[in-house]
């Protein structure tokens, strides 16, 4: 027989509690999942609508009439603003429905936990969709017919699909890094905030980086849009459009 006192002599033991999971962890993860899905589907649906409408106006030559009366830049900004308002309205409607449902289900604590994340979700959505809508409009301007949109919308689609898949397949470390990358952060960061606490500096980096990227993207997109919108007959590439003398 082994003497227990002999085994324990000269050793020190301590008790360490594992970090507990956040309260309502399952519901928080479900909320994060819904946030990502809602952003992806809304941005993709409204984005394709923007691209298709621009291309349709080019095909029908309606844009030539509009451009004669309104600056092309104003046409672009009008599309961005109008579709952002419509997309945001849909998102707010979904968020309101979720809040009402949770309230009737007696999930007041869950609503209190998710309140800040939902508020930031709206902010991130406006920034992300506003920037991405520029790419969708440019994709429509580069196309000469609806069939061309498969290739011209690829950059905007990739900016949606990559963070969409990473939000589910990426590990915690990957998601933490990606959630601070401009534009991409607008999809992943709100989900992280719904799942648990996120350092304030990371939120600041995500917001600041996205603001800068959005301004640059809108300026670049405006330059391409002005050059490509009235060019018909063949599909244009991004570099080719930039080489055209500005209007």
C-alpha positions in Angstrom: 0.0 0.0 0.0 1.1 3.5 -0.8 1.0 6.0 2.0 -1.1 9.0 0.9 0.7 11.4 3.2 4.0 10.4 1.5 2.6 11.2 -2.0 1.3 14.6 -0.9 4.4 15.6 1.0 6.3 18.5 -0.6 3.5 19.3 -3.1 1.2 22.2 -3.2 -2.3 22.1 -4.7 -4.6 24.9 -5.7 -8.0 25.2 -7.0 -8.6 27.2 -10.3 -12.0 28.0 -11.5 -12.5 27.9 -15.2 -13.9 31.1 -16.8 -17.6 30.7 -16.8 -19.5 31.0 -20.1 -21.4 34.3 -20.5 -25.0 34.2 -19.3 -27.4 33.1 -22.1 -24.4 31.9 -24.1 -26.6 29.8 -26.4 -29.0 32.6 -27.1 -26.1 35.0 -27.7 -24.5 32.7 -30.3 -27.9 32.4 -32.0 -28.2 36.2 -32.1 -24.7 36.5 -33.6 -25.6 33.9 -36.2 -28.8 35.8 -37.2 -26.8 39.1 -37.4 -24.4 37.7 -39.9 -27.1 36.0 -42.0 -29.2 39.2 -42.0 -26.3 41.4 -43.0 -25.2 39.0 -45.7 -28.6 38.5 -47.3 -29.6 42.1 -47.1 -26.4 43.4 -48.5 -26.4 40.8 -51.3 -30.0 41.3 -52.2 -30.0 45.1 -52.3 -26.5 45.1 -53.8 -27.6 43.1 -56.8 -30.6 45.3 -57.1 -28.3 48.3 -57.4 -26.1 46.7 -60.0 -29.0 45.4 -62.1 -30.8 48.8 -62.1 -27.6 50.6 -63.2 -27.0 48.1 -66.0 -30.7 48.3 -67.1 -30.5 52.0 -67.3 -27.4 51.7 -69.5 -29.0 49.1 -71.8 -32.2 51.2 -72.2 -30.2 54.4 -72.7 -32.3 56.0 -69.9 -29.1 57.0 -68.1 -28.1 59.3 -71.0 -31.3 61.3 -70.4 -30.7 61.4 -66.7 -27.0 62.4 -67.1 -28.1 65.3 -69.3 -30.2 66.7 -66.4 -28.3 65.5 -63.3 -24.6 65.2 -62.6 -23.5 61.5 -62.8 -22.0 61.8 -59.3 -25.4 62.9 -58.0 -26.9 59.8 -59.6 -24.5 57.6 -57.8 -25.0 59.2 -54.4 -28.7 59.1 -54.9 -28.6 55.3 -55.5 -26.3 54.8 -52.5 -28.5 56.9 -50.2 -31.8 55.5 -51.4 -30.9 51.9 -51.2 -29.1 52.3 -47.9 -32.2 53.8 -46.4 -34.3 50.9 -47.8 -31.9 48.3 -46.6 -31.6 49.9 -43.2 -35.4 50.0 -42.9 -35.5 46.3 -43.5 -32.8 45.6 -40.9 -34.5 47.8 -38.3 -37.8 46.0 -39.0 -36.2 42.7 -38.3 -34.4 43.9 -35.2 -37.7 45.4 -33.9 -39.5 42.1 -34.5 -36.8 40.2 -32.6 -37.0 42.6 -29.7 -40.7 42.4 -29.5 -40.6 38.6 -29.7 -38.0 38.4 -26.9 -40.0 40.8 -24.7 -43.1 38.7 -25.1 -41.1 35.5 -24.3 -39.9 37.1 -21.0 -36.3 37.4 -22.2 -35.7 40.8 -20.6 -32.2 39.8 -19.3 -31.2 38.7 -22.8 -32.4 42.0 -24.3 -30.4 43.9 -21.8 -27.3 41.9 -22.7 -27.8 42.3 -26.4 -28.9 45.9 -26.4 -25.4 47.4 -27.0 -24.6 44.8 -29.7 -27.8 45.6 -31.5 -27.2 49.3 -31.4 -23.7 48.8 -32.8 -25.0 46.4 -35.4 -27.1 49.2 -36.9 -24.0 51.5 -37.0 -21.8 48.9 -38.6 -24.5 48.0 -41.1 -24.9 51.6 -42.3 -21.1 52.0 -42.7 -20.6 48.6 -44.4 -23.6 48.7 -46.7 -22.9 52.3 -47.7 -19.3 51.4 -48.7 -20.3 48.2 -50.4 -23.2 49.8 -52.3 -20.6 51.9 -54.2 -19.0 48.7 -55.4 -22.4 47.4 -56.5 -23.1 50.6 -58.5 -19.7 50.5 -60.1 -20.2 46.9 -61.1 -23.4 47.9 -62.8 -21.7 50.7 -64.6 -18.9 48.5 -65.8 -21.3 46.0 -67.3 -22.9 46.5 -70.7 -25.6 43.9 -70.2 -27.1 41.9 -67.3 -25.0 38.8 -68.1 -21.8 40.8 -67.4 -22.8 41.3 -63.8 -21.5 37.8 -62.9 -17.9 39.0 -63.3 -18.2 42.7 -62.5 -19.9 42.1 -59.1 -17.3 39.6 -58.0 -15.3 42.0 -55.8 -18.4 43.0 -53.9 -19.5 39.4 -53.5 -16.1 38.4 -52.2 -16.1 41.2 -49.6 -19.4 39.6 -48.4 -18.6 35.9 -48.7 -15.2 35.8 -47.1 -16.2 37.3 -43.7 -19.5 35.3 -44.0 -17.7 32.0 -44.0 -15.0 33.1 -41.6 -17.6 34.1 -39.0 -18.7 30.4 -38.9 -15.5 28.5 -39.8 -12.8 30.7 -38.4 -11.5 30.2 -34.9 -11.7 32.8 -32.2 -8.2 34.2 -33.0 -9.0 34.5 -36.7 -12.3 36.2 -36.0 -10.7 38.6 -33.6 -8.2 39.7 -36.2 -10.6 39.8 -39.1 -13.2 41.7 -37.1 -10.8 44.7 -37.2 -10.2 44.7 -40.9 -12.0 47.7 -42.6 -15.4 46.9 -44.3 -15.1 43.2 -43.4 -15.4 44.2 -39.7 -18.9 45.4 -40.3 -20.1 41.8 -40.7 -18.1 40.1 -38.0 -17.6 42.6 -35.2 -21.3 42.9 -34.2 -21.5 39.1 -33.9 -18.5 39.1 -31.6 -20.2 41.8 -29.5 -23.3 39.7 -29.3 -21.4 36.7 -28.1 -19.5 38.5 -25.3 -17.6 41.6 -24.3 -15.2 43.1 -26.9 -12.4 45.5 -25.9 -13.3 49.1 -26.7 -10.1 49.7 -28.6 -11.0 46.9 -31.0 -14.4 48.4 -31.7 -12.6 51.8 -32.2 -10.2 50.3 -34.7 -13.0 48.6 -36.6 -15.1 51.8 -36.8 -12.2 54.1 -37.6 -10.7 51.8 -40.2 -14.1 51.3 -41.9 -14.8 55.0 -42.0 -11.5 55.7 -43.7 -11.9 52.8 -46.1 -15.5 53.8 -46.9 -14.4 57.4 -47.8 -11.6 56.1 -50.0 -13.9 53.5 -51.6 -16.6 56.0 -52.4 -14.1 58.4 -53.9 -12.6 55.7 -56.1 -16.0 54.3 -56.9 -17.2 57.7 -57.9 -14.3 58.2 -60.3 -14.9 54.8 -62.0 -18.7 55.3 -62.1 -18.4 58.7 -63.8 -16.1 57.2 -66.5 -17.9 54.0 -67.1 -21.6 54.8 -66.9 -22.0 56.3 -70.4 -19.7 53.7 -72.0 -21.9 51.1 -73.8 -21.2 48.3 -76.2 -18.7 46.2 -74.1 -17.9 45.3 -70.6 -15.2 47.4 -68.9 -12.5 46.4 -66.4 -11.7 48.5 -63.3 -8.3 49.5 -64.7 -9.7 50.2 -68.1 -12.4 52.5 -66.7 -9.9 54.5 -64.7 -7.8 55.1 -67.8 -10.8 56.8 -69.5 -10.6 60.6 -69.4 -12.9 61.9 -66.6 -16.2 63.5 -67.5 
